[in-house]
């Protein structure tokens, strides 16, 4: 959270398109923080994109379209294991790069299923860094309640921005 993933995705899309290449950009339908179907940077830039759901078949969506140069996925932690495998297949058997941006773990420090499969199959990973309030590198996402107290139980997925989550270091995550 708050590391600039969506900003980086929008920049990559711009770079491809500036050179005359077409990209397809996806975000999770369930993420409605800025309206459905948008990749939005906290810095302001926003772009309408396609949405994926649990049953989205990326191989079927891509078909045999050689005009697409790259697939970009925001909120990739919400991909299913099968969808990550499909993106891996597109990258390796159709030479179609798939660049995914998302969180590694949830508010309890557990891997999201999509993130786990991405970690297993990714050819390359770049960690985007942000800092904790204490100044250390933030590596965890802490869910907080209306009084800014750590929440330790609940559904793995609860959509929310800075009002519900804080990017924290391991020490602040453990101290709560």
GUDREN-302823 format. One record per atom (N, C-alpha, C): residue number from 1; x, y, z; residue in one letter. Coordinates in pm, 1 decimal, m for minus. Layout:
! GUDREN-302823
NUM | X | Y | Z | A;
...
! end
This chain:
! GUDREN-302823
1 | 82.7 | m118.1 | 0.0 | X;
1 | 0.0 | 0.0 | 0.0 | X;
1 | 87.4 | 124.9 | 0.0 | X;
2 | 43.1 | 223.3 | m71.2 | X;
2 | 107.8 | 354.6 | m70.8 | X;
2 | 251.9 | 353.9 | m120.8 | X;
3 | 282.5 | 259.3 | m208.9 | X;
3 | 419.0 | 252.5 | m263.0 | X;
3 | 426.5 | 303.7 | m406.3 | X;
4 | 312.9 | 334.9 | m466.7 | X;
4 | 314.0 | 387.5 | m602.6 | X;
4 | 291.1 | 283.0 | m710.9 | X;
5 | 227.9 | 170.7 | m676.6 | X;
5 | 206.9 | 63.7 | m775.0 | X;
5 | 119.9 | 109.9 | m891.4 | X;
6 | 8.6 | 175.1 | m861.1 | X;
6 | m81.1 | 219.8 | m968.3 | X;
6 | m15.5 | 327.9 | m1052.8 | X;
7 | 60.2 | 414.6 | m989.6 | X;
7 | 133.7 | 517.7 | m1063.4 | X;
7 | 232.3 | 452.2 | m1159.3 | X;
8 | 303.9 | 350.5 | m1110.8 | X;
8 | 401.2 | 280.5 | m1195.5 | X;
8 | 332.1 | 211.3 | m1311.4 | X;
9 | 216.8 | 148.0 | m1285.9 | X;
9 | 142.6 | 81.6 | m1392.8 | X;
9 | 101.8 | 182.8 | m1500.3 | X;
10 | 48.7 | 295.6 | m1458.2 | X;
10 | 7.7 | 398.1 | m1555.1 | X;
10 | 126.8 | 449.0 | m1635.8 | X;
11 | 242.6 | 458.8 | m1573.2 | X;
11 | 363.4 | 503.0 | m1643.9 | X;
11 | 406.3 | 399.2 | m1746.9 | X;
12 | 402.9 | 271.1 | m1710.5 | X;
12 | 439.6 | 165.1 | m1804.5 | X;
12 | 345.0 | 167.2 | m1924.8 | X;
13 | 215.0 | 181.4 | m1898.6 | X;
13 | 117.5 | 188.6 | m2008.5 | X;
13 | 150.0 | 306.4 | m2099.8 | X;
14 | 178.6 | 420.1 | m2040.3 | X;
14 | 213.5 | 539.2 | m2118.8 | X;
14 | 337.4 | 514.1 | m2204.8 | X;
15 | 437.2 | 450.9 | m2147.1 | X;
15 | 560.6 | 423.5 | m2221.4 | X;
15 | 534.7 | 334.8 | m2342.2 | X;
16 | 457.4 | 230.3 | m2325.6 | X;
16 | 422.4 | 143.1 | m2438.9 | X;
16 | 346.7 | 222.4 | m2545.2 | X;
17 | 245.5 | 295.2 | m2502.7 | X;
17 | 158.5 | 365.9 | m2598.4 | X;
17 | 230.3 | 480.1 | m2668.1 | X;
18 | 321.3 | 543.7 | m2598.7 | X;
18 | 399.0 | 652.1 | m2658.3 | X;
18 | 481.9 | 601.6 | m2776.8 | X;
19 | 512.9 | 473.5 | m2773.2 | X;
19 | 590.9 | 411.6 | m2881.3 | X;
19 | 502.5 | 339.8 | m2982.6 | X;
20 | 372.0 | 363.5 | m2973.6 | X;
20 | 279.4 | 308.6 | m3072.3 | X;
20 | 232.3 | 166.7 | m3044.3 | X;
21 | 255.2 | 115.7 | m2923.7 | X;
21 | 213.0 | m20.1 | m2888.0 | X;
21 | 81.4 | m16.0 | m2810.7 | X;
22 | 0.2 | m119.1 | m2830.1 | X;
22 | m126.6 | m129.7 | m2758.0 | X;
22 | m110.1 | m217.5 | m2634.4 | X;
23 | m173.6 | m174.8 | m2526.1 | X;
23 | m173.5 | m252.7 | m2403.3 | X;
23 | m317.9 | m279.6 | m2362.2 | X;
24 | m335.8 | m381.8 | m2282.2 | X;
24 | m465.1 | m405.6 | m2217.4 | X;
24 | m439.0 | m399.3 | m2068.8 | X;
25 | m519.6 | m318.4 | m2001.6 | X;
25 | m502.6 | m296.0 | m1858.7 | X;
25 | m625.7 | m347.9 | m1786.4 | X;
26 | m600.8 | m418.7 | m1676.7 | X;
26 | m708.2 | m476.1 | m1596.7 | X;
26 | m692.6 | m437.2 | m1450.8 | X;
27 | m805.1 | m427.2 | m1383.2 | X;
27 | m807.2 | m414.0 | m1237.8 | X;
27 | m921.4 | m499.3 | m1184.9 | X;
28 | m917.6 | m528.1 | m1057.3 | X;
28 | m1019.5 | m613.5 | m995.1 | X;
28 | m1153.6 | m541.2 | m988.0 | X;
29 | m1257.1 | m607.7 | m1033.8 | X;
29 | m1391.3 | m549.3 | m1028.1 | X;
29 | m1432.9 | m516.7 | m884.8 | X;
30 | m1387.8 | m595.5 | m790.1 | X;
30 | m1433.0 | m573.6 | m652.4 | X;
30 | m1372.0 | m450.0 | m588.6 | X;
31 | m1268.5 | m392.8 | m647.6 | X;
31 | m1207.8 | m271.5 | m592.6 | X;
31 | m1284.4 | m149.7 | m643.8 | X;
32 | m1365.4 | m92.0 | m557.7 | X;
32 | m1449.4 | 20.7 | m599.3 | X;
32 | m1413.0 | 150.7 | m527.4 | X;
33 | m1291.1 | 159.4 | m474.0 | X;
33 | m1250.5 | 278.6 | m399.0 | X;
33 | m1260.4 | 406.4 | m481.1 | X;
34 | m1233.5 | 399.6 | m610.3 | X;
34 | m1235.8 | 517.8 | m696.5 | X;
34 | m1338.3 | 501.6 | m808.2 | X;
35 | m1437.3 | 415.3 | m786.5 | X;
35 | m1532.4 | 380.2 | m890.3 | X;
35 | m1482.1 | 254.6 | m959.1 | X;
36 | m1571.3 | 174.7 | m1006.2 | X;
36 | m1530.5 | 48.3 | m1069.8 | X;
36 | m1470.2 | 74.3 | m1207.9 | X;
37 | m1364.9 | m3.6 | m1237.1 | X;
37 | m1306.0 | 2.0 | m1369.6 | X;
37 | m1206.4 | 114.1 | m1390.2 | X;
38 | m1142.9 | 158.4 | m1283.2 | X;
38 | m1042.3 | 263.4 | m1294.3 | X;
38 | m915.4 | 221.9 | m1222.0 | X;
39 | m801.6 | 252.4 | m1282.1 | X;
39 | m674.5 | 250.5 | m1211.0 | X;
39 | m650.3 | 395.7 | m1173.6 | X;
40 | m634.3 | 418.8 | m1044.5 | X;
40 | m620.6 | 555.4 | m994.4 | X;
40 | m497.7 | 565.5 | m905.9 | X;
41 | m414.1 | 660.7 | m936.1 | X;
41 | m296.4 | 689.2 | m854.4 | X;
41 | m336.3 | 787.9 | m745.6 | X;
42 | m278.7 | 772.5 | m627.8 | X;
42 | m302.3 | 870.2 | m521.4 | X;
42 | m251.5 | 1008.3 | m561.4 | X;
43 | m162.4 | 1013.2 | m661.3 | X;
43 | m109.3 | 1141.8 | m708.2 | X;
43 | m206.2 | 1214.6 | m799.9 | X;
44 | m311.2 | 1144.2 | m845.2 | X;
44 | m411.0 | 1209.3 | m928.0 | X;
44 | m443.6 | 1142.1 | m1059.9 | X;
45 | m343.5 | 1095.7 | m1135.8 | X;
45 | m377.4 | 1033.8 | m1264.0 | X;
45 | m472.3 | 915.3 | m1247.5 | X;
46 | m564.7 | 905.9 | m1340.5 | X;
46 | m664.0 | 799.2 | m1339.6 | X;
46 | m690.4 | 756.2 | m1482.7 | X;
47 | m722.8 | 629.5 | m1500.1 | X;
47 | m749.8 | 578.3 | m1633.8 | X;
47 | m856.9 | 470.1 | m1625.7 | X;
48 | m952.4 | 476.9 | m1715.4 | X;
48 | m1054.2 | 372.7 | m1722.6 | X;
48 | m992.1 | 248.8 | m1786.4 | X;
49 | m1017.5 | 132.8 | m1726.4 | X;
49 | m955.5 | 7.7 | m1770.1 | X;
49 | m1059.0 | m104.5 | m1767.4 | X;
50 | m1017.5 | m219.3 | m1817.6 | X;
50 | m1102.0 | m337.4 | m1811.1 | X;
50 | m1098.1 | m393.7 | m1669.7 | X;
51 | m1201.0 | m471.9 | m1636.9 | X;
51 | m1208.5 | m531.5 | m1503.3 | X;
51 | m1200.3 | m682.9 | m1512.8 | X;
52 | m1136.2 | m742.8 | m1413.3 | X;
52 | m1138.8 | m888.1 | m1406.4 | X;
52 | m1218.7 | m930.3 | m1283.7 | X;
53 | m1280.6 | m1045.6 | m1297.4 | X;
53 | m1355.8 | m1106.4 | m1188.5 | X;
53 | m1299.6 | m1246.0 | m1166.1 | X;
54 | m1354.9 | m1317.8 | m1071.3 | X;
54 | m1303.9 | m1450.9 | m1037.5 | X;
54 | m1309.6 | m1546.7 | m1156.0 | X;
55 | m1405.1 | m1526.6 | m1246.8 | X;
55 | m1420.1 | m1619.1 | m1359.7 | X;
55 | m1360.0 | m1565.6 | m1490.4 | X;
56 | m1288.0 | m1455.4 | m1486.5 | X;
56 | m1227.1 | m1400.6 | m1607.8 | X;
56 | m1122.0 | m1497.6 | m1662.0 | X;
57 | m1130.6 | m1525.4 | m1790.0 | X;
57 | m1036.2 | m1614.4 | m1857.5 | X;
57 | m947.6 | m1527.9 | m1946.1 | X;
58 | m825.6 | m1504.4 | m1902.8 | X;
58 | m735.7 | m1415.8 | m1976.1 | X;
58 | m694.0 | m1473.3 | m2111.1 | X;
59 | m682.8 | m1603.4 | m2120.6 | X;
59 | m645.5 | m1664.5 | m2248.5 | X;
59 | m755.9 | m1641.6 | m2350.5 | X;
60 | m880.6 | m1661.1 | m2310.5 | X;
60 | m993.3 | m1636.9 | m2401.1 | X;
60 | m1002.0 | m1488.5 | m2438.1 | X;
61 | m979.7 | m1400.0 | m2342.1 | X;
61 | m986.0 | m1255.9 | m2369.7 | X;
61 | m880.7 | m1210.7 | m2469.6 | X;
62 | m762.7 | m1267.1 | m2460.2 | X;
62 | m654.4 | m1226.5 | m2549.3 | X;
62 | m669.5 | m1286.0 | m2687.5 | X;
63 | m734.0 | m1402.2 | m2698.0 | X;
63 | m749.3 | m1465.6 | m2828.2 | X;
63 | m615.1 | m1475.5 | m2898.7 | X;
64 | m615.2 | m1453.8 | m3026.5 | X;
64 | m491.9 | m1456.0 | m3105.8 | X;
64 | m459.1 | m1316.4 | m3156.3 | X;
65 | m478.9 | m1216.7 | m3074.0 | X;
65 | m460.7 | m1077.7 | m3113.5 | X;
65 | m313.9 | m1038.5 | m3104.0 | X;
66 | m243.0 | m1034.0 | m3217.9 | X;
66 | m101.0 | m996.6 | m3214.3 | X;
66 | m78.5 | m846.6 | m3195.5 | X;
67 | m186.2 | m767.9 | m3197.6 | X;
67 | m171.5 | m623.1 | m3185.0 | X;
67 | m145.0 | m579.2 | m3041.3 | X;
68 | m168.3 | m665.2 | m2945.5 | X;
68 | m146.2 | m630.2 | m2805.1 | X;
68 | m0.4 | m658.2 | m2769.6 | X;
69 | 65.5 | m557.1 | m2712.5 | X;
69 | 207.3 | m569.2 | m2679.7 | X;
69 | 231.3 | m609.2 | m2534.9 | X;
70 | 132.8 | m585.4 | m2447.5 | X;
70 | 154.0 | m611.4 | m2305.2 | X;
70 | 20.1 | m612.9 | m2232.3 | X;
71 | 12.7 | m695.6 | m2128.3 | X;
71 | m101.4 | m696.7 | m2036.6 | X;
71 | m52.0 | m638.3 | m1904.8 | X;
72 | m127.7 | m544.8 | m1850.7 | X;
72 | m95.7 | m484.7 | m1721.6 | X;
72 | m211.0 | m512.6 | m1625.7 | X;
73 | m178.7 | m556.9 | m1505.3 | X;
73 | m281.6 | m591.2 | m1407.5 | X;
73 | m255.5 | m516.1 | m1277.4 | X;
74 | m354.3 | m438.0 | m1234.4 | X;
74 | m348.6 | m371.7 | m1104.7 | X;
74 | m430.7 | m453.9 | m1005.9 | X;
75 | m399.0 | m443.5 | m878.3 | X;
75 | m465.9 | m519.9 | m772.3 | X;
75 | m454.0 | m669.5 | m798.9 | X;
76 | m333.9 | m712.2 | m838.7 | X;
76 | m309.3 | m851.2 | m879.3 | X;
76 | m325.0 | m950.7 | m765.3 | X;
77 | m325.7 | m905.4 | m641.6 | X;
77 | m347.5 | m998.2 | m530.9 | X;
77 | m484.4 | m1064.6 | m540.6 | X;
78 | m577.4 | m1002.7 | m614.7 | X;
78 | m711.7 | m1057.9 | m628.2 | X;
78 | m725.3 | m1156.1 | m744.9 | X;
79 | m617.5 | m1179.0 | m817.4 | X;
79 | m619.9 | m1283.0 | m921.1 | X;
79 | m630.9 | m1419.9 | m854.6 | X;
80 | m690.7 | m1514.2 | m924.9 | X;
80 | m692.8 | m1651.7 | m875.7 | X;
80 | m564.3 | m1721.3 | m919.2 | X;
81 | m538.7 | m1834.6 | m860.2 | X;
81 | m423.7 | m1915.2 | m899.9 | X;
81 | m431.5 | m1946.8 | m1049.0 | X;
82 | m550.1 | m1985.9 | m1096.3 | X;
82 | m569.0 | m2020.7 | m1237.4 | X;
82 | m542.3 | m1900.2 | m1328.0 | X;
83 | m585.4 | m1781.7 | m1287.3 | X;
83 | m562.5 | m1662.6 | m1369.5 | X;
83 | m414.0 | m1629.3 | m1377.7 | X;
84 | m341.8 | m1644.2 | m1269.7 | X;
84 | m197.2 | m1621.2 | m1273.4 | X;
84 | m132.0 | m1723.0 | m1366.8 | X;
85 | m176.9 | m1846.7 | m1362.0 | X;
85 | m123.8 | m1948.8 | m1452.5 | X;
85 | m153.9 | m1913.7 | m1598.0 | X;
86 | m271.3 | m1857.3 | m1624.6 | X;
86 | m305.4 | m1814.2 | m1760.6 | X;
86 | m213.2 | m1702.1 | m1806.5 | X;
87 | m187.6 | m1605.1 | m1720.6 | X;
87 | m97.6 | m1494.9 | m1756.5 | X;
87 | 43.9 | m1546.8 | m1780.9 | X;
88 | 85.8 | m1643.5 | m1702.3 | X;
88 | 216.9 | m1706.0 | m1719.5 | X;
88 | 223.2 | m1775.7 | m1855.5 | X;
89 | 116.4 | m1844.9 | m1890.5 | X;
89 | 110.9 | m1912.5 | m2021.0 | X;
89 | 116.5 | m1811.3 | m2135.1 | X;
90 | 41.8 | m1701.9 | m2123.6 | X;
90 | 44.8 | m1599.0 | m2227.6 | X;
90 | 185.2 | m1540.9 | m2243.0 | X;
91 | 252.0 | m1520.4 | m2132.6 | X;
91 | 386.4 | m1463.0 | m2137.2 | X;
91 | 485.5 | m1557.4 | m2203.8 | X;
92 | 472.7 | m1686.4 | m2175.1 | X;
92 | 574.6 | m1780.4 | m2221.3 | X;
92 | 541.9 | m1851.3 | m2352.6 | X;
93 | 414.8 | m1871.5 | m2380.3 | X;
93 | 380.1 | m1941.9 | m2504.5 | X;
93 | 335.7 | m1847.9 | m2615.7 | X;
94 | 297.6 | m1725.2 | m2579.2 | X;
94 | 256.3 | m1627.7 | m2681.7 | X;
94 | 344.7 | m1503.8 | m2682.4 | X;
95 | 447.5 | m1505.7 | m2599.6 | X;
95 | 541.2 | m1393.3 | m2593.4 | X;
95 | 469.6 | m1260.8 | m2565.6 | X;
96 | 372.0 | m1265.7 | m2476.3 | X;
96 | 292.9 | m1149.0 | m2439.4 | X;
96 | 323.1 | m1114.0 | m2292.9 | X;
97 | 406.4 | m1012.7 | m2270.4 | X;
97 | 442.0 | m978.3 | m2133.0 | X;
97 | 318.1 | m948.8 | m2048.1 | X;
98 | 319.0 | m999.2 | m1926.5 | X;
98 | 214.3 | m971.2 | m1828.5 | X;
98 | 282.9 | m909.8 | m1707.4 | X;
99 | 251.3 | m784.6 | m1681.2 | X;
99 | 312.6 | m712.4 | m1570.2 | X;
99 | 204.6 | m688.1 | m1465.9 | X;
100 | 226.8 | m740.9 | m1346.5 | X;
100 | 125.4 | m737.9 | m1241.5 | X;
100 | 171.7 | m655.3 | m1123.1 | X;
101 | 79.9 | m578.8 | m1067.5 | X;
101 | 106.5 | m493.4 | m951.9 | X;
101 | 5.5 | m527.8 | m843.6 | X;
102 | 54.2 | m556.0 | m724.4 | X;
102 | m37.9 | m588.2 | m616.2 | X;
102 | 33.5 | m605.5 | m484.8 | X;
103 | m45.3 | m638.8 | m385.0 | X;
103 | 6.5 | m661.3 | m250.7 | X;
103 | 51.0 | m805.8 | m236.0 | X;
104 | 147.9 | m826.0 | m150.3 | X;
104 | 195.0 | m960.6 | m121.5 | X;
104 | 106.5 | m1026.6 | m16.3 | X;
105 | 81.4 | m954.8 | 94.1 | X;
105 | 9.3 | m1013.9 | 206.5 | X;
105 | m110.2 | m929.5 | 250.4 | X;
106 | m197.5 | m995.4 | 324.8 | X;
106 | m316.2 | m929.3 | 377.1 | X;
106 | m287.8 | m867.8 | 514.2 | X;
107 | m391.3 | m822.9 | 582.7 | X;
107 | m377.2 | m754.9 | 711.4 | X;
107 | m333.2 | m847.8 | 824.6 | X;
108 | m335.4 | m979.4 | 799.4 | X;
108 | m289.1 | m1075.8 | 900.0 | X;
108 | m150.2 | m1130.2 | 866.7 | X;
109 | m89.8 | m1077.8 | 761.5 | X;
109 | 42.5 | m1123.9 | 720.5 | X;
109 | 38.2 | m1251.9 | 639.3 | X;
110 | m79.0 | m1287.3 | 586.5 | X;
110 | m96.8 | m1408.2 | 505.9 | X;
110 | m94.9 | m1372.1 | 357.7 | X;
111 | m36.7 | m1461.0 | 277.6 | X;
111 | m35.7 | m1438.9 | 132.7 | X;
111 | m176.9 | m1446.0 | 76.1 | X;
112 | m204.6 | m1359.1 | m18.0 | X;
112 | m326.1 | m1374.1 | m98.7 | X;
112 | m300.3 | m1489.6 | m195.1 | X;
113 | m402.5 | m1567.9 | m234.1 | X;
113 | m379.8 | m1677.5 | m329.6 | X;
113 | m314.7 | m1630.3 | m460.2 | X;
114 | m359.7 | m1518.6 | m515.2 | X;
114 | m300.1 | m1467.0 | m637.5 | X;
114 | m155.2 | m1428.3 | m616.7 | X;
115 | m125.6 | m1366.4 | m504.0 | X;
115 | 11.8 | m1326.0 | m473.7 | X;
115 | 102.7 | m1446.4 | m456.9 | X;
116 | 51.8 | m1550.1 | m391.3 | X;
116 | 132.3 | m1670.9 | m371.6 | X;
116 | 171.4 | m1731.6 | m505.6 | X;
117 | 77.1 | m1737.5 | m598.3 | X;
117 | 106.1 | m1796.0 | m729.6 | X;
117 | 197.1 | m1703.9 | m810.0 | X;
118 | 178.5 | m1574.3 | m798.7 | X;
118 | 269.7 | m1480.7 | m865.1 | X;
118 | 412.0 | m1496.9 | m812.6 | X;
119 | 427.0 | m1509.4 | m682.1 | X;
119 | 560.1 | m1528.6 | m623.9 | X;
119 | 623.5 | m1657.4 | m674.4 | X;
120 | 541.2 | m1759.5 | m695.0 | X;
120 | 593.1 | m1889.1 | m740.6 | X;
120 | 632.8 | m1886.4 | m888.2 | X;
121 | 557.0 | m1814.4 | m971.1 | X;
121 | 576.6 | m1822.5 | m1116.4 | X;
121 | 648.8 | m1703.4 | m1179.2 | X;
122 | 657.0 | m1593.3 | m1110.1 | X;
122 | 713.4 | m1471.9 | m1170.6 | X;
122 | 857.9 | m1492.9 | m1214.9 | X;
123 | 888.4 | m1446.8 | m1334.3 | X;
123 | 1025.1 | m1451.0 | m1384.9 | X;
123 | 1110.0 | m1343.8 | m1318.4 | X;
124 | 1044.3 | m1238.6 | m1276.1 | X;
124 | 1114.6 | m1123.8 | m1221.0 | X;
124 | 1021.1 | m1052.9 | m1124.4 | X;
125 | 1075.4 | m1001.0 | m1014.0 | X;
125 | 996.4 | m926.0 | m917.6 | X;
125 | 1070.6 | m800.5 | m876.6 | X;
126 | 998.0 | m692.9 | m870.9 | X;
126 | 1052.8 | m567.8 | m820.7 | X;
126 | 968.1 | m525.3 | m702.7 | X;
127 | 1032.0 | m506.2 | m588.8 | X;
127 | 961.3 | m459.7 | m470.7 | X;
127 | 952.9 | m307.8 | m476.3 | X;
128 | 832.9 | m256.9 | m456.7 | X;
128 | 814.3 | m112.5 | m450.1 | X;
128 | 807.4 | m76.9 | m302.4 | X;
129 | 889.4 | 16.3 | m262.4 | X;
129 | 904.7 | 45.5 | m120.5 | X;
129 | 826.6 | 169.7 | m78.2 | X;
130 | 782.0 | 164.4 | 45.8 | X;
130 | 725.1 | 280.8 | 111.9 | X;
130 | 771.1 | 276.2 | 256.8 | X;
131 | 737.2 | 376.7 | 333.2 | X;
131 | 785.9 | 380.0 | 470.7 | X;
131 | 670.8 | 380.3 | 570.3 | X;
132 | 703.2 | 329.2 | 687.6 | X;
132 | 613.8 | 326.2 | 803.1 | X;
132 | 616.2 | 465.3 | 867.8 | X;
133 | 517.4 | 493.7 | 949.8 | X;
133 | 516.5 | 620.5 | 1024.5 | X;
133 | 642.5 | 637.4 | 1108.0 | X;
134 | 702.3 | 525.6 | 1153.0 | X;
134 | 822.2 | 533.1 | 1237.5 | X;
134 | 949.2 | 559.0 | 1156.5 | X;
135 | 937.8 | 554.1 | 1022.4 | X;
135 | 1052.6 | 581.4 | 936.5 | X;
135 | 1118.7 | 457.6 | 878.7 | X;
136 | 1085.2 | 339.2 | 929.1 | X;
136 | 1140.8 | 215.3 | 874.0 | X;
136 | 1067.1 | 177.7 | 745.6 | X;
137 | 1126.7 | 83.9 | 671.9 | X;
137 | 1063.6 | 31.4 | 551.0 | X;
137 | 934.8 | m41.0 | 589.6 | X;
138 | 825.2 | m4.3 | 525.1 | X;
138 | 696.6 | m69.4 | 550.1 | X;
138 | 687.9 | m196.3 | 465.8 | X;
139 | 656.4 | m306.3 | 529.6 | X;
139 | 646.4 | m435.4 | 461.2 | X;
139 | 512.9 | m504.3 | 487.3 | X;
140 | 429.8 | m445.2 | 571.5 | X;
140 | 304.1 | m507.2 | 611.7 | X;
140 | 189.2 | m409.1 | 590.2 | X;
141 | 68.3 | m465.7 | 581.3 | X;
141 | m53.3 | m386.1 | 569.9 | X;
141 | m137.1 | m411.8 | 693.9 | X;
142 | m157.1 | m309.7 | 773.9 | X;
142 | m232.7 | m325.2 | 897.2 | X;
142 | m371.7 | m266.1 | 879.3 | X;
143 | m473.0 | m348.3 | 903.2 | X;
143 | m611.6 | m299.9 | 900.1 | X;
143 | m639.4 | m231.5 | 1033.3 | X;
144 | m705.3 | m117.9 | 1026.5 | X;
144 | m738.8 | m43.8 | 1148.1 | X;
144 | m888.1 | m13.4 | 1151.5 | X;
145 | m937.9 | 8.1 | 1273.3 | X;
145 | m1079.2 | 42.9 | 1289.5 | X;
145 | m1095.8 | 194.7 | 1286.6 | X;
146 | m1215.8 | 240.4 | 1315.2 | X;
146 | m1245.3 | 384.8 | 1309.7 | X;
146 | m1164.6 | 465.1 | 1410.8 | X;
147 | m1108.2 | 397.4 | 1513.2 | X;
147 | m1027.5 | 465.4 | 1614.5 | X;
147 | m878.1 | 442.4 | 1591.8 | X;
148 | m844.4 | 395.0 | 1471.2 | X;
148 | m705.5 | 370.9 | 1430.5 | X;
148 | m637.5 | 259.9 | 1511.3 | X;
149 | m717.7 | 165.7 | 1565.5 | X;
149 | m664.1 | 50.7 | 1638.1 | X;
149 | m652.8 | m67.8 | 1543.1 | X;
150 | m550.2 | m149.1 | 1562.7 | X;
150 | m525.2 | m265.4 | 1477.6 | X;
150 | m641.1 | m364.1 | 1485.3 | X;
151 | m682.0 | m412.8 | 1367.3 | X;
151 | m784.5 | m516.4 | 1356.3 | X;
151 | m711.6 | m646.6 | 1324.5 | X;
152 | m742.6 | m753.5 | 1397.6 | X;
152 | m671.3 | m879.4 | 1378.9 | X;
152 | m758.6 | m991.5 | 1324.1 | X;
153 | m889.2 | m969.4 | 1315.8 | X;
153 | m979.7 | m1073.1 | 1265.9 | X;
153 | m1071.2 | m1014.9 | 1161.3 | X;
154 | m1120.0 | m1104.0 | 1074.7 | X;
154 | m1214.8 | m1062.1 | 972.9 | X;
154 | m1183.7 | m1127.9 | 840.2 | X;
155 | m1263.6 | m1094.8 | 741.4 | X;
155 | m1246.5 | m1149.8 | 607.3 | X;
155 | m1112.9 | m1105.0 | 549.6 | X;
156 | m1052.0 | m1190.7 | 469.1 | X;
156 | m923.7 | m1155.5 | 408.7 | X;
156 | m936.1 | m1031.5 | 322.3 | X;
157 | m1046.0 | m1019.9 | 249.4 | X;
157 | m1064.3 | m906.9 | 158.5 | X;
157 | m1169.6 | m812.4 | 215.5 | X;
158 | m1126.5 | m691.6 | 239.8 | X;
158 | m1215.1 | m581.7 | 276.6 | X;
158 | m1158.6 | m459.0 | 208.0 | X;
159 | m1229.0 | m409.0 | 110.7 | X;
159 | m1179.3 | m296.8 | 31.5 | X;
159 | m1177.9 | m171.0 | 117.3 | X;
160 | m1067.6 | m100.4 | 109.6 | X;
160 | m1055.4 | 24.2 | 183.2 | X;
160 | m920.4 | 87.4 | 156.4 | X;
161 | m913.9 | 213.5 | 173.7 | X;
161 | m789.3 | 285.5 | 150.8 | X;
161 | m723.6 | 322.1 | 282.2 | X;
162 | m671.1 | 441.4 | 289.0 | X;
162 | m594.9 | 485.3 | 405.3 | X;
162 | m679.7 | 494.3 | 532.7 | X;
163 | m811.4 | 502.0 | 520.5 | X;
163 | m896.5 | 505.5 | 638.4 | X;
163 | m906.6 | 367.8 | 704.4 | X;
164 | m879.4 | 260.9 | 629.2 | X;
164 | m891.6 | 123.4 | 680.6 | X;
164 | m758.4 | 50.7 | 693.2 | X;
165 | m656.4 | 99.4 | 625.8 | X;
165 | m527.8 | 29.0 | 624.2 | X;
165 | m413.0 | 126.9 | 641.5 | X;
166 | m305.5 | 77.1 | 702.8 | X;
166 | m182.2 | 153.7 | 714.9 | X;
166 | m67.2 | 66.0 | 670.1 | X;
167 | 26.3 | 123.6 | 598.3 | X;
167 | 150.5 | 54.9 | 560.8 | X;
167 | 245.5 | 69.3 | 678.0 | X;
168 | 289.5 | m45.2 | 731.0 | X;
168 | 372.6 | m41.6 | 851.8 | X;
168 | 491.3 | m136.2 | 838.6 | X;
169 | 592.8 | m114.3 | 923.1 | X;
169 | 706.7 | m205.0 | 930.5 | X;
169 | 667.2 | m325.9 | 1015.0 | X;
170 | 751.1 | m427.5 | 1015.3 | X;
170 | 723.6 | m547.5 | 1092.9 | X;
170 | 708.7 | m520.3 | 1240.9 | X;
171 | 791.2 | m432.0 | 1296.6 | X;
171 | 783.5 | m399.7 | 1439.2 | X;
171 | 649.7 | m334.8 | 1472.6 | X;
172 | 610.0 | m234.7 | 1396.7 | X;
172 | 483.0 | m166.3 | 1425.7 | X;
172 | 364.9 | m261.3 | 1401.8 | X;
173 | 377.8 | m352.9 | 1304.4 | X;
173 | 273.1 | m452.9 | 1281.1 | X;
173 | 257.2 | m541.8 | 1403.8 | X;
174 | 367.7 | m585.9 | 1461.4 | X;
174 | 363.4 | m675.2 | 1578.9 | X;
174 | 319.0 | m601.9 | 1704.3 | X;
175 | 356.9 | m475.6 | 1717.0 | X;
175 | 319.6 | m398.5 | 1835.5 | X;
175 | 174.5 | m352.5 | 1829.2 | X;
176 | 123.2 | m340.3 | 1706.0 | X;
176 | m16.2 | m301.9 | 1685.8 | X;
176 | m41.0 | m159.2 | 1720.2 | X;
! end
